[in-house]
Amino acid sequence: MSRWLFSPRTDLLAFGGVALASAAVAFGGSALGITGETPLWAWLLFVVGIDVAHVWSTLFRVYLDGEELRRHPLRYAAAPLASYAAGVSLHAVSGPLFWRLLAYAAAWHFVRQQVGWMALYGRRAGDGARQRGFDALAVYAVTLGPLLWWHARLPRPFWWFVENDFTALPHWVGLAALLGQLIIGAAWLLHALRGPERHWGKVVLLLSTWVAWFGGIVLAKSDFEFTVLNVALHGIPYLVLLFRYAQGRARDAGYGAGRALLKLGAVGFVAFLVALAFLEELGWDTAVWHDHPEVFGAHGFELSEGALALVVPLLALPQLTHYLLDGFVWRTREDPKLVHRLGWSAAAD
């Protein structure tokens, strides 16, 4: 058994360090006068370099691995095809409907990722079903609490993707959600800290999640603050997980392109993902947003509604596929080699 996912140092940096650093950047930037839209440097770093890049890291878990593709060929072929077909159908009906459903899919994915981290901690510690359920409840409280509060305080100075992508809820729902967060979170912390064997990894995870979600939604007063706090804790630990997995996978036979891309280590891994993220954003800016001519040039074009219904879901396909597959590919019971490749074998503990 182990009470850390990677190591005390890595866990503290990947979760606690990232949460505190992103809070310092977000609120420090606000104190220095960054009070509106996310500036270009922050967009390049946090959106392109972390958020979009981490989506592409799914390649190292699935699509660069011939062995994994052969394990579930139908699943890995159907995921992008079904996502694209559903996206085109939705966008053809209504562009705003497409963005609303995508925003909810993204928000739920963000919530579920934090629940997933806690579940991995529980697995490493050998927790029973009751403890795992309480852990999940605590994470849902500290994520859904601020999210429901946001819905009850619309409009905010920021949106998930586009304006009006969330629907409004009554004012009392937000108050009840934060009260529930306080009660459940406090009960969980008291339980976690009073036992003879304190699980500091889970405590750091829950507190880091609270910093990012409460700070990035309830306290945030600008798109910049929301973006920094929202993106960093979601993307950076995931990149750490994927790099660790890819290293373990590369030690076994049959990784193919994945092994070749890892020859430059973490630098090559990140550079490859950032390059793909940049190309994706080039497509978004050229065909849809036209927001960053200083980066991509002013050579974009306007698309008809019919063309947008085909292009927007195509550009969103990496994240749609990532959202869908992420619910399957980290289930250790489905892949007996996953634990070993993450370095979580009994010998490693």
TIROGU-746477 format. One record per residue: residue in one letter; z, x, y of N, C-alpha, C, O in turn. Coordinates in pm, whole numbers, padded with zeros to 5 digits, always signed. Layout:
TIROGU-746477
AZXYZXYZXYZXY ...
//
This chain:
TIROGU-746477
M+00000+00085-00120+00000+00000+00000+00000+00088+00125+00052+00200+00124 S-00058+00037+00231-00059+00108+00358-00043+00007+00470-00088-00107+00459 R+00019+00048+00578+00038-00041+00692-00059-00009+00805-00042-00057+00918 W-00161+00070+00776-00263+00102+00875-00400+00083+00811-00415+00098+00690 L-00499+00050+00892-00635+00035+00840-00702+00169+00821-00761+00196+00716 F-00693+00254+00921-00759+00384+00918-00655+00497+00912-00651+00574+00815 S-00575+00506+01014-00463+00599+01023-00381+00555+01143-00434+00483+01228 P-00255+00595+01154-00178+00555+01273-00249+00591+01403-00256+00509+01494 R-00300+00711+01412-00365+00755+01536-00490+00673+01565-00509+00626+01677 T-00577+00656+01464-00701+00582+01486-00674+00437+01519-00737+00382+01611 D-00583+00374+01448-00552+00233+01475-00495+00215+01615-00535+00124+01688 L-00403+00303+01653-00343+00291+01786-00447+00309+01896-00443+00239+01997 L-00539+00402+01875-00644+00423+01976-00745+00309+01975-00782+00258+02081 A-00791+00268+01856-00898+00169+01846-00854+00031+01893-00936-00044+01946 F-00728-00003+01874-00679-00134+01916-00594-00124+02042-00633-00174+02148 G-00478-00062+02032-00390-00053+02149-00451+00026+02263-00444-00016+02378 G-00509+00141+02232-00568+00224+02337-00684+00155+02407-00695+00160+02529 V-00770+00091+02328-00885+00021+02387-00840-00096+02473-00893-00116+02582 A-00741-00172+02426-00693-00287+02505-00634-00241+02638-00663-00299+02742 L-00551-00138+02635-00488-00090+02759-00591-00025+02851-00586-00046+02972 A-00683+00053+02795-00784+00118+02879-00876+00015+02944-00910+00028+03061 S-00917-00087+02868-01006-00188+02926-00933-00270+03032-00994-00308+03132 A-00804-00296+03012-00727-00366+03115-00717-00282+03241-00726-00334+03352 A-00697-00151+03223-00689-00062+03339-00821-00058+03415-00822-00060+03538 V-00932-00053+03342-01064-00052+03407-01089-00185+03477-01133-00188+03592 A-01061-00295+03407-01090-00427+03463-01009-00453+03589-01066-00487+03694 F-00879-00439+03581-00795-00473+03695-00789-00360+03797-00767-00385+03916 G-00809-00237+03752-00821-00127+03847-00948-00138+03929-00948-00112+04049 G-01057-00178+03863-01181-00198+03936-01170-00310+04037-01224-00300+04147 S-01100-00416+03999-01078-00526+04092-01001-00478+04215-01031-00518+04327 A-00901-00393+04192-00822-00341+04304-00906-00253+04396-00876-00240+04515 L-01012-00194+04339-01100-00107+04418-01216-00184+04481-01301-00125+04548 G-01219-00315+04461-01319-00396+04529-01430-00451+04442-01522-00513+04495 I-01424-00430+04311-01525-00489+04222-01478-00630+04188-01399-00649+04095 T-01525-00726+04261-01469-00861+04249-01572-00967+04209-01536-01084+04195 G-01696-00930+04190-01797-01031+04158-01862-01004+04024-01795-00991+03922 E-01995-00998+04026-02071-00973+03905-02044-00832+03852-02003-00743+03927 T-02068-00814+03725-02049-00683+03663-02148-00583+03721-02268-00608+03716 P-02101-00471+03778-02193-00372+03835-02278-00306+03726-02246-00315+03608 L-02385-00241+03769-02481-00185+03674-02417-00088+03576-02443-00095+03456 W-02334+00003+03626-02275+00103+03536-02191+00037+03427-02193+00080+03312 A-02117-00068+03465-02033-00136+03367-02118-00217+03270-02085-00227+03151 W-02226-00274+03319-02317-00348+03231-02378-00254+03127-02384-00288+03009 L-02423-00137+03171-02481-00041+03077-02378+00006+02974-02409+00018+02856 L-02257+00032+03020-02154+00084+02930-02101-00023+02836-02099-00004+02714 F-02058-00135+02892-01987-00234+02812-02080-00332+02740-02058-00364+02624 V-02182-00379+02809-02271-00477+02747-02371-00409+02654-02379-00442+02536 V-02448-00313+02709-02549-00247+02626-02484-00149+02528-02511-00154+02408 G-02399-00061+02580-02345+00047+02499-02241+00006+02397-02221+00075+02297 I-02174-00107+02419-02071-00151+02324-02109-00283+02258-02119-00290+02136 D-02129-00386+02339-02147-00520+02282-02276-00532+02202-02273-00566+02084 V-02389-00503+02266-02517-00517+02195-02528-00411+02086-02581-00440+01978 A-02480-00291+02112-02488-00184+02012-02410-00219+01886-02456-00192+01775 H-02293-00279+01902-02213-00309+01782-02280-00416+01696-02263-00418+01574 V-02357-00505+01760-02432-00605+01683-02530-00536+01588-02543-00574+01472 W-02599-00436+01640-02699-00365+01560-02637-00283+01448-02707-00245+01354 S-02507-00255+01456-02445-00174+01351-02444-00245+01216-02420-00181+01113 T-02469-00376+01215-02483-00448+01088-02591-00385+01000-02586-00398+00878 L-02687-00317+01062-02791-00249+00986-02731-00153+00884-02779-00144+00770 F-02626-00080+00924-02567+00019+00834-02493-00047+00718-02475+00016+00613 R-02451-00169+00735-02382-00240+00626-02480-00307+00532-02451-00323+00413 V-02597-00347+00585-02687-00430+00505-02828-00374+00498-02872-00329+00393 Y-02899-00377+00611-03045-00364+00606-03096-00222+00590-03214-00203+00562 L-03011-00122+00607-03050+00016+00579-03008+00059+00439-03028+00174+00400 D-02951-00032+00365-02895-00001+00233-02969-00079+00126-02946-00198+00106 G-03059-00010+00055-03137-00076-00048-03052-00135-00158-03084-00242-00211 E-02944-00068-00194-02855-00120-00298-02793-00252-00256-02787-00347-00334 E-02747-00259-00131-02687-00383-00081-02790-00495-00074-02759-00610-00106 L-02910-00463-00031-03016-00564-00025-03046-00621-00163-03073-00740-00177 R-03042-00536-00263-03070-00583-00399-02956-00668-00455-02979-00749-00545 R-02836-00652-00403-02723-00732-00450-02737-00878-00410-02705-00968-00487 H-02785-00902-00288-02797-01039-00238-02930-01055-00162-02929-01080-00042 P-03042-01042-00231-03171-01047-00159-03196-01179-00088-03248-01181+00023 L-03160-01290-00151-03185-01420-00089-03101-01436+00037-03152-01482+00139 R-02973-01399+00030-02885-01412+00146-02939-01331+00264-02944-01382+00377 Y-02978-01207+00239-03016-01120+00350-03155-01150+00404-03188-01113+00517 A-03238-01217+00324-03366-01264+00375-03350-01397+00448-03412-01420+00552 A-03265-01483+00393-03249-01617+00451-03173-01615+00583-03200-01697+00670 A-03079-01522+00600-02996-01522+00721-03079-01513+00848-03064-01599+00935 P-03167-01413+00864-03247-01409+00987-03351-01520+00994-03377-01573+01102 L-03411-01556+00881-03514-01660+00884-03454-01795+00922-03509-01867+01005 A-03341-01829+00862-03277-01956+00894-03225-01957+01037-03233-02058+01106 S-03171-01843+01081-03121-01834+01219-03234-01855+01319-03219-01926+01418 Y-03347-01792+01291-03460-01806+01385-03514-01949+01384-03541-02005+01490 A-03529-02007+01267-03580-02144+01260-03487-02241+01332-03533-02328+01406 A-03357-02225+01312-03261-02312+01380-03265-02290+01530-03258-02385+01608 G-03276-02163+01572-03281-02132+01714-03403-02190+01782-03393-02246+01891 V-03518-02178+01719-03642-02233+01776-03630-02385+01787-03667-02443+01889 S-03580-02448+01683-03567-02594+01685-03475-02640+01797-03506-02735+01869 L-03361-02573+01812-03266-02610+01917-03324-02588+02055-03314-02674+02142 H-03385-02472+02075-03438-02441+02208-03553-02533+02244-03572-02567+02361 A-03632-02573+02144-03741-02666+02170-03689-02802+02215-03752-02869+02296 V-03574-02841+02163-03511-02967+02206-03453-02953+02346-03474-03038+02432 S-03378-02842+02368-03311-02823+02497-03265-02678+02509-03189-02629+02424 G-03309-02610+02614-03261-02476+02640-03111-02471+02662-03043-02388+02601 P-03055-02559+02748-02909-02560+02765-02832-02587+02636-02725-02530+02615 L-02886-02674+02549-02820-02699+02422-02817-02573+02336-02716-02543+02273 F-02929-02500+02335-02933-02375+02260-02824-02280+02308-02750-02225+02227 W-02813-02261+02440-02715-02167+02494-02572-02216+02472-02481-02135+02451 R-02552-02346+02477-02417-02398+02453-02374-02370+02309-02263-02322+02285 L-02460-02401+02214-02424-02378+02074-02412-02229+02044-02327-02188+01965 L-02496-02147+02108-02485-02003+02088-02353-01951+02145-02290-01863+02086 A-02311-02005+02260-02184-01963+02319-02068-01997+02227-01976-01917+02210 Y-02071-02116+02168-01962-02153+02077-01966-02072+01948-01862-02036+01893 A-02087-02042+01900-02096-01955+01782-02040-01817+01813-01970-01758+01730 A-02071-01765+01932-02022-01633+01970-01871-01634+01986-01802-01545+01936 A-01819-01734+02056-01674-01741+02077-01600-01752+01944-01499-01685+01924 W-01651-01834+01853-01587-01846+01723-01595-01715+01645-01500-01677+01576 H-01708-01647+01656-01721-01516+01592-01618-01418+01647-01558-01342+01570 F-01598-01418+01777-01498-01329+01837-01358-01362+01785-01280-01272+01754 V-01327-01491+01776-01197-01532+01723-01182-01486+01578-01082-01426+01541 R-01282-01516+01499-01276-01486+01357-01269-01336+01330-01210-01294+01230 Q-01327-01257+01417-01318-01112+01395-01174-01065+01405-01130-00982+01325 Q-01100-01117+01503-00960-01077+01515-00879-01126+01395-00790-01056+01346 V-00909-01246+01347-00844-01296+01226-00878-01205+01108-00793-01177+01024 G-01003-01160+01104-01045-01071+00996-00971-00938+00996-00933-00888+00890 W-00951-00881+01116-00873-00757+01123-00733-00779+01065-00683-00697+00988 M-00671-00890+01103-00536-00917+01054-00537-00935+00902-00444-00891+00833 A-00641-01001+00850-00650-01019+00705-00664-00885+00633-00607-00866+00526 L-00740-00792+00692-00753-00660+00633-00619-00586+00632-00585-00518+00535 Y-00544-00600+00741-00410-00541+00744-00323-00600+00633-00251-00528+00563 G-00331-00732+00617-00252-00797+00513-00291-00750+00374-00205-00733+00287 R-00420-00731+00353-00465-00682+00223-00413-00542+00198-00367-00511+00087 R-00420-00458+00299-00373-00320+00284-00223-00316+00253-00177-00230+00178 A-00149-00409+00312-00003-00410+00294+00040-00484+00169+00157-00479+00131 G-00054-00553+00103-00018-00631-00015+00060-00757+00017+00144-00799-00063 D+00034-00818+00133+00107-00938+00174+00074-01057+00085-00036-01066+00030 G+00170-01148+00072+00148-01271-00002+00074-01375+00081+00049-01354+00200 A+00041-01486+00017-00039-01590+00083+00033-01649+00204-00030-01675+00306 R+00164-01670+00194+00238-01730+00306+00235-01639+00429+00214-01685+00540 Q+00257-01509+00407+00254-01416+00520+00115-01406+00580+00100-01401+00702 R+00013-01404+00495-00124-01398+00546-00157-01522+00628-00227-01513+00730 G-00109-01638+00585-00132-01760+00662-00063-01757+00797-00121-01801+00896 F+00059-01707+00802+00132-01696+00929+00063-01597+01022+00053-01620+01142 D+00015-01487+00965-00058-01388+01045-00182-01451+01108-00209-01433+01226 A-00258-01525+01027-00379-01589+01079-00346-01690+01188-00415-01697+01289 L-00240-01767+01168-00198-01865+01269-00166-01796+01401-00203-01847+01508 A-00099-01682+01396-00065-01610+01518-00190-01563+01592-00197-01571+01714 V-00288-01513+01518-00411-01468+01583-00487-01586+01642-00539-01576+01753 Y-00494-01696+01569-00560-01814+01625-00489-01859+01753-00555-01902+01848 A-00358-01849+01757-00284-01891+01876-00318-01806+01997-00339-01858+02106 V-00323-01674+01979-00345-01587+02095-00491-01580+02136-00522-01528+02244 T-00583-01631+02053-00724-01635+02092-00766-01775+02138-00827-01790+02244 L-00733-01876+02060-00774-02012+02096-00695-02066+02215-00745-02151+02289 G-00572-02017+02235-00494-02061+02350-00567-02036+02482-00591-02131+02557 P-00602-01911+02512-00679-01884+02634-00815-01952+02635-00862-01996+02741 L-00880-01962+02519-01012-02023+02515-01006-02172+02552-01090-02221+02627 L-00907-02243+02500-00890-02383+02536-00848-02398+02682-00891-02491+02751 W-00764-02307+02729-00724-02309+02870-00847-02294+02960-00857-02362+03062 W-00940-02207+02922-01065-02188+02995-01140-02321+03004-01187-02359+03111 H-01152-02390+02892-01223-02518+02891-01157-02621+02983-01224-02709+03036 A-01027-02609+03000-00954-02704+03084-00948-02662+03230-00887-02731+03311 R-01009-02549+03264-01007-02498+03402-01147-02469+03454-01165-02383+03540 L-01245-02540+03402-01382-02519+03449-01401-02580+03587-01340-02682+03619 P-01487-02516+03670-01557-02391+03643-01471-02269+03673-01385-02272+03761 R-01494-02163+03598-01432-02034+03622-01534-01944+03692-01651-01983+03703 P-01495-01826+03739-01591-01736+03804-01687-01669+03706-01767-01584+03746 F-01680-01706+03579-01764-01643+03477-01791-01746+03367-01719-01845+03353 W-01896-01719+03290-01931-01802+03175-01951-01709+03056-01958-01587+03072 W-01961-01767+02936-01981-01681+02820-02121-01621+02824-02136-01499+02820 F-02223-01705+02831-02361-01657+02842-02425-01703+02973-02467-01621+03055 V-02433-01834+02990-02500-01890+03107-02411-01999+03167-02316-02046+03103 E-02442-02038+03288-02361-02139+03357-02358-02269+03279-02459-02316+03227 N-02238-02327+03272-02215-02456+03205-02237-02451+03054-02269-02553+02993 D-02218-02333+02992-02235-02330+02847-02112-02382+02773-02121-02411+02654 F-01999-02395+02840-01882-02459+02781-01865-02599+02839-01903-02625+02953 T-01807-02688+02760-01779-02824+02806-01634-02834+02853-01547-02764+02802 A-01610-02921+02950-01476-02933+03009-01383-03015+02920-01426-03109+02853 L-01256-02977+02921-01150-03050+02853-01045-03093+02955-01040-03036+03064 P-00962-03192+02923-00859-03235+03018-00762-03121+03052-00740-03030+02972 H-00706-03129+03171-00617-03025+03222-00499-02999+03128-00461-02884+03107 W-00443-03106+03071-00324-03090+02987-00351-03009+02861-00260-02948+02806 V-00476-03009+02814-00510-02933+02693-00485-02784+02714-00434-02716+02625 G-00521-02735+02833-00500-02594+02862-00353-02557+02864-00313-02453+02811 L-00271-02643+02926-00127-02617+02930-00067-02619+02790+00014-02533+02756 A-00107-02717+02710-00055-02727+02574-00098-02607+02490-00021-02556+02408 A-00221-02560+02512-00271-02446+02436-00193-02320+02467-00158-02244+02376 L-00164-02296+02594-00087-02177+02631+00058-02188+02585+00119-02089+02546 L+00112-02309+02588+00248-02328+02537+00252-02300+02387+00344-02235+02337 G+00152-02350+02315+00145-02323+02172+00129-02174+02143+00189-02122+02049 Q+00049-02108+02224+00033-01963+02209+00167-01892+02225+00201-01803+02147 L+00242-01931+02327+00371-01868+02354+00468-01889+02238+00533-01795+02193 I+00478-02012+02190+00574-02043+02083+00538-01971+01953+00622-01907+01891 I+00411-01983+01914+00369-01923+01786+00371-01771+01795+00418-01703+01703 G+00320-01717+01907+00319-01572+01922+00458-01512+01922+00482-01409+01859 A+00551-01576+01993+00688-01526+01998+00754-01535+01861+00825-01443+01820 A+00732-01646+01790+00790-01661+01656+00737-01554+01562+00812-01497+01482 W+00608-01528+01572+00549-01425+01485+00606-01288+01515+00640-01213+01424 L+00617-01254+01644+00670-01123+01681+00815-01106+01636+00853-01001+01586 L+00895-01210+01654+01035-01203+01609+01041-01181+01459+01122-01101+01410 H+00957-01251+01386+00953-01234+01241+00908-01094+01204+00964-01032+01113 A+00806-01043+01274+00751-00911+01241+00847-00798+01273+00849-00696+01204 L+00927-00816+01377+01012-00706+01423+01152-00706+01363+01224-00607+01374 R+01191-00816+01301+01329-00822+01251+01340-00779+01105+01450-00759+01054 G+01226-00765+01037+01231-00728+00896+01264-00581+00876+01255-00502+00969 P+01302-00545+00754+01337-00405+00726+01216-00312+00731+01231-00193+00760 E+01096-00365+00702+00975-00283+00704+00879-00340+00808+00801-00430+00780 R+00887-00287+00925+00805-00337+01035+00660-00290+01018+00633-00173+00993 H+00569-00384+01033+00427-00354+01019+00370-00331+01158+00320-00424+01222 W+00377-00207+01204+00338-00178+01342+00188-00195+01365+00146-00227+01476 G+00108-00174+01262-00036-00194+01279-00069-00337+01318-00149-00360+01408 K-00008-00434+01249-00032-00575+01281+00025-00611+01418-00034-00691+01491 V+00139-00553+01452+00198-00580+01584+00105-00531+01695+00081-00601+01793 V+00053-00409+01679-00039-00354+01778-00164-00441+01787-00213-00466+01897 L-00216-00486+01673-00335-00571+01674-00310-00700+01751-00391-00738+01836 L-00198-00767+01723-00173-00895+01790-00152-00876+01940-00206-00953+02020 L-00076-00775+01978-00053-00752+02121-00181-00711+02191-00205-00751+02305 S-00265-00631+02125-00393-00592+02184-00483-00713+02203-00551-00726+02305 T-00483-00801+02104-00563-00923+02114-00514-01009+02230-00594-01065+02304 W-00384-01020+02245-00328-01097+02357-00368-01037+02491-00405-01110+02582 V-00362-00906+02504-00402-00840+02630-00547-00873+02663-00579-00908+02776 A-00634-00861+02563-00777-00883+02588-00809-01029+02618-00889-01058+02706 W-00747-01121+02546-00782-01262+02561-00708-01329+02676-00769-01400+02756 F-00580-01307+02687-00507-01364+02800-00550-01296+02930-00575-01362+03030 G-00558-01164+02927-00601-01092+03046-00745-01120+03083-00777-01137+03201 G-00833-01124+02982-00975-01140+03009-01019-01281+03039-01131-01301+03086 I-00934-01380+03014-00970-01520+03041-00877-01583+03143-00922-01634+03246 V-00748-01581+03115-00652-01650+03203-00632-01573+03333-00631-01632+03441 L-00615-01441+03323-00589-01361+03443-00716-01317+03515-00712-01289+03634 A-00827-01309+03444-00951-01258+03503-01000-01347+03616-00995-01470+03607 K-01046-01283+03721-01097-01356+03837-01242-01320+03869-01293-01357+03975 S-01308-01250+03780-01447-01211+03804-01518-01190+03672-01456-01172+03568 D-01651-01191+03678-01732-01163+03561-01705-01022+03511-01705-00998+03390 F-01681-00929+03602-01652-00790+03564-01526-00782+03479-01527-00719+03373 E-01418-00844+03522-01292-00838+03447-01308-00903+03310-01262-00849+03209 F-01373-01019+03307-01395-01086+03180-01478-01001+03085-01444-00987+02967 T-01587-00943+03135-01677-00866+03051-01608-00745+02990-01618-00721+02870 V-01538-00670+03072-01474-00547+03023-01371-00580+02916-01371-00518+02809 L-01283-00676+02942-01177-00708+02847-01231-00780+02724-01179-00762+02613 N-01333-00860+02742-01391-00935+02632-01465-00845+02534-01458-00864+02412 V-01536-00748+02587-01629-00669+02507-01561-00552+02436-01588-00527+02318 A-01474-00481+02506-01425-00353+02453-01350-00369+02322-01379-00300+02225 L-01253-00461+02318-01173-00476+02196-01253-00538+02083-01219-00520+01966 H-01358-00609+02116-01442-00667+02012-01535-00563+01951-01551-00557+01829 G-01596-00480+02036-01700-00391+01988-01653-00257+01935-01703-00211+01833 I-01558-00193+02003-01522-00056+01966-01458-00047+01828-01501+00036+01748 P-01356-00129+01796-01301-00119+01660-01406-00148+01552-01401-00090+01443 Y-01499-00237+01582-01603-00268+01483-01693-00147+01460-01732-00120+01346 L-01726-00074+01566-01805+00047+01550-01729+00151+01469-01788+00222+01388 V-01598+00160+01490-01516+00251+01410-01523+00213+01262-01541+00298+01176 L-01509+00083+01234-01517+00035+01096-01652+00066+01034-01658+00113+00920 L-01759+00039+01107-01893+00061+01052-01920+00209+01028-01982+00245+00927 F-01875+00294+01119-01897+00437+01100-01820+00486+00979-01871+00567+00900 R-01699+00439+00963-01620+00478+00846-01686+00429+00718-01695+00503+00620 Y-01732+00305+00720-01801+00253+00602-01926+00335+00572-01950+00374+00458 A-02006+00361+00676-02132+00434+00656-02107+00573+00600-02182+00620+00515 Q-02002+00639+00646-01968+00770+00592-01934+00760+00443-01979+00842+00363 G-01854+00660+00408-01820+00641+00267-01940+00604+00184-01955+00650+00070 R-02026+00520+00240-02147+00480+00167-02240+00598+00147-02303+00609+00042 A-02250+00687+00245-02341+00801+00236-02300+00899+00126-02383+00977+00079 R-02174+00895+00086-02130+00983-00022-02177+00934-00159-02174+01010-00256 D-02221+00809-00166-02276+00756-00290-02428+00763-00285-02487+00780-00178 A-02490+00748-00399-02636+00756-00406-02700+00628-00354-02637+00522-00353 G-02825+00639-00312-02906+00523-00281-02895+00466-00142-02941+00355-00117 Y-02834+00542-00047-02820+00488+00088-02948+00500+00169-02970+00423+00262 G-03034+00596+00135-03164+00607+00199-03158+00637+00346-03101+00738+00388 A-03217+00548+00426-03227+00571+00571-03090+00581+00636-03074+00654+00734 G-02993+00511+00584-02859+00518+00641-02804+00659+00638-02744+00704+00735 R-02824+00729+00525-02773+00866+00514-02844+00958+00613-02780+01043+00676 A-02974+00942+00628-03050+01028+00720-03001+01011+00863-02993+01110+00937 L-02969+00890+00903-02925+00865+01040-02784+00917+01067-02744+00932+01182 L-02710+00944+00961-02573+00993+00978-02563+01145+00982-02454+01200+00996 K-02675+01212+00971-02671+01359+00968-02618+01418+01097-02564+01529+01098 L-02632+01345+01208-02579+01393+01336-02439+01341+01364-02388+01356+01475 G-02378+01279+01264-02240+01234+01279-02227+01115+01371-02319+01035+01385 A-02110+01105+01434-02081+00991+01520-02176+00983+01638-02213+00874+01682 V-02217+01099+01690-02309+01101+01804-02442+01038+01766-02495+00955+01840 G-02496+01077+01652-02622+01019+01607-02610+00871+01576-02699+00793+01607 F-02500+00833+01515-02473+00693+01482-02475+00607+01608-02545+00506+01614 V-02398+00648+01709-02389+00571+01833-02521+00575+01909-02565+00473+01963 A-02585+00692+01915-02711+00704+01989-02819+00613+01931-02894+00550+02006 F-02826+00605+01800-02924+00517+01735-02899+00372+01772-02993+00299+01805 L-02773+00329+01768-02741+00190+01800-02764+00159+01947-02813+00051+01980 V-02729+00252+02035-02750+00230+02179-02899+00223+02209-02940+00144+02294 A-02980+00304+02142-03125+00299+02163-03180+00162+02124-03262+00105+02197 L-03135+00108+02012-03179-00026+01971-03131-00131+02070-03204-00224+02103 A-03007-00116+02117-02953-00211+02214-03034-00208+02343-03061-00312+02403 F-03071-00088+02386-03150-00075+02509-03286-00142+02492-03333-00210+02583 L-03349-00125+02377-03478-00189+02353-03464-00341+02351-03550-00412+02403 E-03356-00390+02294-03334-00535+02295-03319-00585+02438-03378-00686+02475 E-03239-00516+02518-03219-00559+02656-03346-00547+02738-03367-00623+02832 L-03431-00451+02704-03562-00443+02768-03640-00572+02744-03703-00626+02835 G-03636-00621+02621-03703-00747+02590-03644-00864+02667-03718-00945+02722 W-03511-00873+02671-03446-00981+02746-03483-00975+02893-03516-01077+02954 D-03477-00857+02951-03501-00847+03095-03647-00873+03130-03677-00936+03232 T-03737-00826+03046-03880-00843+03074-03924-00988+03058-04003-01038+03138 A-03874-01054+02954-03924-01186+02921-03839-01301+02972-03889-01413+02988 V-03709-01277+02998-03620-01390+03026-03542-01373+03155-03557-01455+03246 W-03459-01269+03167-03361-01263+03275-03412-01202+03405-03383-01254+03513 H-03486-01093+03397-03536-01022+03516-03421-00981+03609-03432-00990+03731 D-03310-00937+03550-03189-00906+03627-03177-00760+03668-03109-00729+03765 H-03242-00669+03596-03219-00527+03618-03351-00450+03634-03385-00366+03551 P-03424-00479+03742-03549-00405+03764-03526-00257+03788-03615-00175+03762 E-03405-00219+03836-03375-00079+03859-03365-00001+03729-03374+00122+03729 V-03346-00071+03618-03339-00006+03487-03469-00022+03410-03521+00075+03355 F-03522-00143+03407-03637-00174+03322-03768-00188+03399-03873-00208+03338 G-03763-00177+03531-03883-00195+03610-03905-00341+03647-03843-00431+03591 A-03993-00361+03742-04019-00496+03792-04148-00552+03734-04226-00616+03804 H-04170-00528+03606-04296-00568+03544-04277-00684+03447-04354-00700+03353 G-04176-00765+03469-04152-00877+03381-04254-00987+03399-04340-00980+03487 F-04245-01089+03317-04338-01201+03326-04263-01330+03299-04160-01331+03232 E-04315-01437+03353-04256-01570+03336-04319-01639+03216-04442-01641+03201 L-04237-01696+03133-04285-01764+03014-04274-01915+03030-04186-01965+03100 S-04364-01986+02966-04356-02132+02964-04238-02175+02878-04182-02095+02803 E-04200-02302+02890-04090-02352+02809-04121-02339+02660-04032-02308+02580 G-04245-02364+02624-04282-02351+02483-04269-02208+02434-04223-02183+02323 A-04312-02113+02518-04301-01972+02480-04156-01928+02473-04118-01852+02385 L-04074-01975+02567-03931-01941+02565-03864-01989+02437-03775-01922+02384 A-03907-02106+02388-03848-02159+02265-03875-02068+02146-03801-02072+02047 L-03980-01987+02154-04010-01891+02048-03948-01755+02074-03900-01689+01982 V-03947-01713+02200-03905-01577+02234-03753-01564+02241-03697-01467+02190 V-03685-01660+02305-03540-01649+02321-03468-01642+02186-03384-01554+02168 P-03497-01730+02090-03431-01716+01959-03467-01585+01888-03386-01532+01812 L-03587-01533+01914-03624-01405+01854-03539-01292+01911-03491-01206+01837 L-03520-01293+02042-03437-01191+02105-03290-01207+02066-03216-01109+02058 A-03249-01330+02041-03110-01355+02000-03088-01333+01851-02975-01343+01803 L-03195-01304+01777-03185-01295+01632-03086-01188+01583-03013-01214+01488 P-03082-01069+01645-02982-00971+01598-02839-01025+01603-02763-01007+01508 Q-02803-01091+01713-02666-01140+01720-02644-01261+01630-02537-01275+01572 L-02743-01349+01618-02730-01462+01528-02709-01416+01384-02623-01468+01312 T-02788-01316+01342-02775-01263+01207-02640-01195+01189-02576-01208+01085 H-02598-01122+01290-02467-01055+01287-02354-01157+01273-02264-01139+01191 Y-02359-01264+01352-02256-01368+01343-02250-01426+01202-02142-01447+01147 L-02367-01452+01146-02373-01519+01017-02326-01428+00903-02246-01469+00819 L-02377-01305+00901-02346-01216+00790-02205-01159+00796-02147-01125+00693 D-02151-01148+00915-02019-01087+00928-01912-01166+00855-01806-01112+00822 G-01938-01292+00829-01842-01372+00754-01845-01345+00604-01760-01395+00531 F-01944-01265+00558-01957-01239+00415-01939-01093+00377-01880-01063+00273 V-01990-01003+00459-02007-00864+00413-01877-00785+00405-01877-00676+00348 W-01767-00838+00459-01640-00765+00451-01542-00829+00353-01423-00798+00356 R-01592-00916+00267-01507-00976+00165-01495-00879+00048-01590-00860-00028 T-01380-00820+00035-01363-00715-00066-01378-00769-00208-01416-00693-00298 R-01351-00896-00229-01364-00951-00364-01510-00963-00406-01540-00969-00525 E-01602-00966-00310-01744-00976-00341-01806-00841-00371-01906-00833-00442 D-01748-00735-00318-01807-00602-00333-01698-00506-00379-01621-00457-00297 P-01691-00478-00509-01585-00390-00559-01591-00249-00504-01492-00177-00507 K-01707-00208-00453-01721-00073-00400-01678-00063-00253-01661+00047-00201 L-01660-00177-00188-01630-00177-00045-01499-00106-00015-01490-00026+00078 V-01396-00135-00094-01265-00075-00070-01273+00077-00081-01219+00149+00002 H-01342+00124-00183-01357+00269-00202-01432+00332-00086-01394+00438-00036 R-01539+00267-00042-01622+00325+00064-01552+00325+00199-01585+00405+00287 L-01456+00238+00217-01376+00239+00339-01258+00335+00330-01181+00350+00425 G-01244+00401+00214-01134+00494+00196-01003+00426+00169-00897+00481+00198 W-01008+00304+00111-00887+00227+00088-00849+00220-00059-00779+00128-00101 S-00894+00316-00137-00855+00319-00277-00709+00355-00289-00648+00402-00193 A-00653+00333-00403-00512+00365-00424-00484+00511-00397-00378+00545-00344 A-00579+00598-00433-00559+00740-00409-00555+00770-00262-00479+00856-00218 A-00638+00697-00185-00641+00721-00041-00514+00678+00025-00473+00737+00125 D-00448+00573-00030-00323+00526+00028-00210+00624+00003-00097+00600+00045 
//
